[in-house]
Amino acid sequence: MKEFKVLFLYPNGKLMNPPPISIGIFTALLRQNGIEVDLFDTTLYSDPDSVGSDEAKEESLMVRPFDYGEREVKLRESGMEHDFVDKVKTYQPDLIAVSVLECLYQTAVSLLKAIEDSNIPAIVGGVFSTFAPEIVLSNKNVEVVCIGEGEEALVEVCKRMSAGEDCSDVDNLCIMKDGKIVRNKMQSLIDINNLPIADYGLFEKERFFRPMAGKVYRTIPIETDRGCPYACTFCNSPSTAKLYREDNSENFFRKKTMSRIRQELEFLIERWDAEYIYFTSDTFLSINDAEFDKFIDIYSEFKLPFWLQSRAEAVTEYRARKLKEIGCHRISIGLEHGNNEFRKKVLKKKFDNEQMVIASKILADAGIPLTINNIIGFPDETRELIFDTIELNRKLSYDTTAAFPYAPFHGTSLHRLCVDRGYITEDFTSGSLNVGASLDMPQLSREEIKGLKRTFALYTKMPKEDWSRIRRAEKFDEEGNRIFAELKKDYQDKYFIKSKA
């Protein structure tokens, strides 16, 4: 095979998220197959159009105040598109591989447009491409879309292109032919235990620093499972599971063995001098008791603080106590909505409010700080329903609470409802969850959703006699901004007074 070079393009919001495991795995796989790789990552750009950031979360009191300066993390002041053009000219890749989320798709579009005269083919993968290939392939700068998992498909594409062979019939690919989309058959699911350990060597050292509860750590992400066994209508995991179930009669949700998890922990902690572990599982505690006890035994060797997310139903006193003993630093739980009927019927999350109250108390008693994740502005939601969520948050024991505007992502059940209601068009692409709001509804405007997002934490903690001032702070005018700044300082002084470590 002749020399073949791939440039990964990772569109990301400013200082968002640890290095993606997907690019780490692709890097390792391609290098194993003698393919040269490089990366253009937008995370460290201070471009004013860069969506989302931890600073946006801090502004809305979703996270404790932090300072990247303590770890000397600096942003680039140069232009993102200019630097990407220079990177392509210098590196001269044979293929550009783009891993993109829906909320970052427009960033990818602008970057690919900047190099459209280079005639370098681009392959785009990720959940958005899987469920909206017609949107991605309508871009003249994209030749191929990958549907579902991309590990084997990307390697095969590179091998064929290097040999000068046609790759249009590679499994999992989707192409445009004679104005019509042609989708190839799906490969069988891979055994995630047999994948190489993620290689993060293409990422700069600043990319590993993440603020967790106000302190910035050198953080390493680790995948313990892939997929999700639940059926939430705002998430695209159920559609991914359906895709593989209908095409290949396979279960997309797969868990790594505990021995493999131990191997990855040992290697990655030493290789990257990790200070903190970020488990990426959607529902980390969806493991049986034997697996849980084995994990406790394994992780007790490492003694690093770690974060995970799970569901209220999976929290028990025993599990909370054991997690605390081995260094669990924080847990996030998705409440999403505080109205039992709405959450069960519309969102298909079937736990009760009382289960959430009990889970939060168990974690508080165990000494594990909890973050509650909420979503506001669902299709057909009202202000009154949002205040059901606020009222339930007021009953919970937690350290921080977050409210994200609902985003109608492609591949979710609620996306179709939003189209049918006329709230969005078929080709609408959702922006960042940290800025703006997707829906503008007769009973709940986009501006009202944005205002409630900004003040959500204030409503959930501060005395109700302050609610009239908080409501005024929902307005993004001079008076509203002044009141919000005052309330924000009061909130931080009163509710973030505890140790940030």
N, C-alpha and C positions, 0 to 999 in steps of 0.2 A: 504494500500500500504506500502510495506516495505521500509526502508530507501534506498534512491537512490541518487547517487552523480554524478554530471556532472562537467567536467572540460572544460571550454571554452578555446580554443586556438586561439589567435588573432595574426597572423603573420603581422607585420607592419614594415615599414622602420624607421630608427632612427629619433625619435622626429617628426614623421609625423602625422598630423591630430589630432583633438580633439577625445575624447572617442567616439567610434562608437555607434550610436543610436540603431543599431540592437542588440548588446549585452546588452545594457541597457534594452531594451524591453524584450529580452529573460530572462534576470535575474529576472525581475519583474514577468513575467509569471510563470516561474518555481518555484519561491519562493511562489507564490500564491497557487501552487498546491502541496506544501509540499516537493519539491525537493531541495536538497542541491546543491549549486553551488560554484565554485571557478574559478579562471582565471589565465592563463599564457599569458602575454602580452609582445611582444618583443620590444615595442617602446623605452624603456629606455636603450637598450643595445648599447654599442659602438663597437660592433662586426664590423671589417673592411669589412665584406661581406654584412652588412646590407645595403639595397638599399635605395637611396634617402634620403633627409633631407632638412630642411629649409636652412641649410648652403650651400647646392648645389644651391639653388635658389639665395641665397645672392651672391655666387661666380659669377653667370651669370647676376647679376644686376636685377633680377626679383623682388626682395624685398629690402626694405631699410635695412641697417645694424642693427643688434639687438644683445642683449646679454642675454642669458638665465641665466647667473650668477646673474643678478640683482634679480632674484626670487629664487636663490639657487637650480636651477634644475641641478641635477647631474646624469650622466650616470653610468651604471653598468660596471665594468671592468671584471666581471666573465664571463665564457663561457655560451652562450645561450643554447646550447644543453645539457651541463652538468647540468645546473640549471633546465631545463625542465625534464630531467630524474629524478632528485631529487624530483621535484614537484610531479611527477606521483607516485613515490615510497612512498612519505609521505602522499599524499592525497588519493591514491587508488580509483580513480574514477571508476564508472561503465560504463561511456560513455565519450568519448572525442568529443566535438562539435566544429568544425572548421569553422570559417567565414573567407573567403579568397578572395582577389582580384587576378586577373590573374597575375599581376606584382609581387605578393608576393607568388605565388603558390610554387615556388622552395624552399622558406623558410619553408613552411608547410611540403613539402616532406621530407626535411632533418630532421625536428623535429620528424615527425611520424616514420621515419626510426630508429631514436635513441631509440625509445621505442617499436620496433616491437616485442621484446620477451615478452612483458607484456601481450599480447593477450587481450588488452582492445579495444573494437570496437570503430570505429570512424565514425562520420557522418559529411559530408562536405557540406556546403551551400554557397550561394552567386551567383552573376551573372555569374562568370566563370563556376561554377559547372552546372548552368542551361543550358549553351550553349556548354559546352564541357564535358558532363558526361563520355564519353568514355575515355577521357584522365585521369580524376580523378579516375575512377573505374579501370583503368589499373594498378593503384598503389595497390599492395597487402595489404597495411596497411589501406586501406579505404574500409569499408563494404557497406556504403550507401551514396547516394548523394540526396540532396534535390533540387527539381526543383521549381523555383518561390519562392513565399513567404513561410517562414518557421515557423511562430509563432505557428499555430495549429498543424503542422506536428511534430515539436520537442516535444511539450507537449505530444502528443499521443504516440510517440515513447518511451518516458521516462516512461509513465504509463504502456505500454505493457511490456517493458523490466523489469520493477520493479515487475510485476506480473508473469514474466516468460512466457509471451505469444509471439507469432510470430508477428513481425511488418512489414514483407515484403510487405503487401498489403496496408499499410497506404498511403492515398492520398498524391500526390506531391513527393513521393519517387521514386528513380531510383536505381535498383540493378543489379548486374551481376549474371546471372543464366545459368549454362551450357555453359559458354563462350559467352552468348548473353546478351545484355542490355535489361532489362525489365523496362518499364516506366509505373508507375501507373497513374490513371486519376488525373486531377487537381481539387483541392478544389475550391469552389467559393471564390471570393475575400473577404477579411475581411473588416469590417468597421473600418478604422483607428482611428475613433473618440472613439471607444470602447476599444481600447488597453490601458493597464496600462501606466502611465507615466514612462518613462525610469528611471531605477534604476542604477546609476553609482557607486554604493557603492563598487564594486569589484576593481575599478581603484585607483591607488595611486594618492596622491595629486599633484605630479609633472605632471601628465598627463593632467591636466586642463590648464596648462600654454601654451599660444600660442602667437607668435609674430605677431602683426598686425601693419603695417606701422612703424616698428622699436621699438615699445613698447610691452613688454610682459604682457599680461592680463590673469586673471583667466577666462577662456572662457567656456561657456556652449553651446553645439549644440542643436538645436530644429528643429524638423521636422514639416513643415506646410503643405506639400503635399507629394504625393508619385507618381513617374512616371513623364512623360513629354509629352506634347501634340504635340511636333515637331518630325520631321523625319530625323534628321541628320544621314548621312551614316557612320560616324566614331564612333557613339555612339550606345550602345546596348539597349537603352530605346525603340526604335521603335520595336525591335525584342521581347522584353518583352511584349509590348502592343499587338503585333501580336499573341504571344503565348496564351494569355488569350482571345483575340478576337476569335481565331479559336477554342480553346478548350471549352470555356464557354460563348462565345458571351458577354464578359464583357469588360468594359473600365478600363484599369489598372490605368490611371491617376485619382487620387482622391485627394480632398482637405479637410483639416480639417476645422471644423467650427471655426469662430472667437472666440466664447465663449470657445471652447476647447483650442485654442491657448493661450487665456488669462489665463486659468487655469494652463496650463503647465508653462507659463512664471512666474506666481506668485509662484508656488511651487518650480520650479527648481532654480530660482534666490535666494530665501530664503534658500533652502536646501544646495546649494553649494556656497553661498556667491559670486555670479557671479559678475564679473566686465565687462563682454563683452558677447554679444549674437551672435552666429554664426548660421544663418539660412541656412539649408542644401539644400533647394529647388534648383533644376536645373534652374528653371525659376520663381523666386519668384513673379514677377509682372504679371504673367499669372492669374490675378484675375480681376473681373469686378470692376467698379467704386464704387459700394456700398460696396463690400468687402474691397476695398482699404481704403475707408473713415472709415469704422469700425475698420480696423487695426490701422489706425492713432489714432483714439480715444483711443483704448486699450493701445497701446504702450506708449502713452503720460504719462501714469501712472508710467512707470518704469524708464525712463530717463537714460538708460544705452546705451553706444555706441554699434552699431551692424553693421554686415556685411551681404550683400546679393549678389546674382548673378542673372542676368536676361539677357534680349536680347534688342538690340537697338530699335526694334519696340515698346517696351513697355514703353520707357522713354518719358515722357512729362514734360513740364515746371511745371505744377501743381503738378504732382507726385514728381518731384525732390524737389520742394520747401517744400512740406509737409514732405517728408522723412527727409530733413535736420532739420526741426523744431523739430522732435522727437528724433534726435540723430544718424541718419545714418552716420556712420563713414567712410565707404568705400563701393563701388560697383564694382563688376567684370562683365565684358561683354565679351562673346566669339565672337571675330571677326573671328578667325580661319584662314581666308585667305583674301587677299586684291585684288584679281582679281574677278570681278563681275561674269564673265562667269564660271570660275572654281568653285567658291563658290556655285553658284546656280545649275550647272549641275552635278558636282561631289559630292559635300557635301550636297546638298539639303537644304542649308540655303538661304532663298530667299529675304533677305533684300538687299538694294542697298548700295553702298559705301557712298552715300550722307546721308542716314539715320544714318550711323555710325558716320559720321562727326557731324551731327546735335545733336545726342544723347550725344556725348562727350562734345560738347559746352554747352548744357543744364546743364549737371552735373557740369561742371566747373563753370558756372555762378551761380549755386546754392551753390557752395562751398563744393561739395561732391567729394573727391578724387576717381579717376577711375583707375582700373587695366584692361588692355587689354590682353586677352588671345589669343594667336596665336598658330598654329600648323604648323610645317615645315617637309618636307620629306614625303609628301603624295605619294601614288603610282603614278608613271609616272610624278611626279612634276619635274620641272627643277629649276636651280638656278635663271633663269630669273623670273619665277613665284614667287619664294620666295621674290625676290626684289619688286614685285608688292605689297606684304604684307608689306614689310618694307616701301615702299613709302606711302602707305595709313596710316600707323602708324605715319609717319612724319607729316601728316595733322591733326592728332587728338590731342585733349586736354586731357592729362592723367597724372597720377602721376607715375605709373609703368607699364611696359609692360613685358609680359612673352612669351617665345617661347619654346614650348615643341615638341620634336621629335614625329612624328606620330607613334602610336602603333596599330597594326592590331589585335585588341581584338576580341576574339570569340563572335559571336552573333551580329556582325556588318556587314553591306552590303559590306564595303570595304575589310573585311577580305577575302571574297571569291575572289574578284578581285586580291588581293595580291597572293593568292594561284594559281589562274589561270595564272597569269603572271610569276609564278615561283620565286617570291621574297621570299616566305616563304613556308614551308611544312605545311600540315594539322595540325600536332601536335606541331607546333611552339608555344611557350608561350612568350608573350611580357614581357619585364622587366620594370623597373621603368621609368617613364617619365622624371625623373630628371637626369638620367645618361644614357649615351650611346644612340644608335639609333637602331631601329629594322630592317629597310630596307637598303639594299646595292644594288643600282641600277646602270645600265650602265651609265646613264646620270647624276646621283647624288649619290656619294658614301657615305657610312656610316661616314667616316671621315669628309667629307665636311659638312654633316648635323650637326655633333657634333661641328664643328668649327663655323658654322653659328648660332647654338644655343648659344654658348658662347659669340659671338659678336653681337647678334641681337639687344640688347638694345643700343649698341654703334652706330650701323648704323641708328637707328631710331631717335636719338637725336643729335649726333655730326655733325659738319659741313662736307660737302661732300669733302672738301679738305683734311680731315683726313681719307677718305675711303681707300686710299692705305695702310696706316699703319694698319687700322682695318683689312683689308684683310690679311695682314701678321700675325696678331694676331689670325687668325683662325687656324694656325698651332700649334700643341701641341709639339713643339720643344723648345729648350732653348731660341732662339731668339723670337719666337712667344709668349712664356710665359712671357718673359721680357716686350715686347711691350704691351701685354694685361694688365699686372699689372700696367703699367704707365697710360694706357688709362682708366682703371677701377678707379684709384684714381682721375683722372681728371673728370670723369663722376660723381662720388660720390660727389666731392667738388662742382661741378657746378649745378647738377640736384637734389641732395638730400640735399641741403642746408636748405630747409624749415624745420619747426618744424616736428618732427617725431610723435607727439601725434595724 
